């Protein structure tokens, strides 16, 4: 008889192994939704007479909060301001949120999942919502470029580590000078 044969014992062992693996680490998207949406065109209809060569300013923020144990709400917010000849054409803001199950992940790895992986999943939804919103305002879609949330997280982590090192060095100097 082969060890790979499909016996009840082997099936139970495989099921137990799968359960053990699932209990270790898990990441799942439960729901995607628009949390907040805003569009203003303060200078319409005058802005429609201008030659459409907009300058864009984009503000990007992410946040997360626990909903229950191992379930988190992650939100990506983009505010996009388009100006033409110094005149604000529109201000569009989208807060795209998602509910994520994150199991068996803690500390820095959890921070990375919530600040990088989850926003990366949500951003394509936000881009689509933003473009639809802008088109409904009678403007050409903005086509937001993809965002590297991993690099943003890594930069924020380096900045925080540098600040902690500088604070420790300052504290060490203060304690030796007294």
PyMOL commands that set and color helices and strands:
alter all, ss='L'
color gray80, all
select helices_A, chain A and resi 8-24+46-49+107-136+149-176
alter helices_A, ss='H'
color red, helices_A
select strands_A, chain A and resi 26-40+55-68+71-84+87-103
alter strands_A, ss='S'
color yellow, strands_A
deselect
rebuild
show_as cartoon
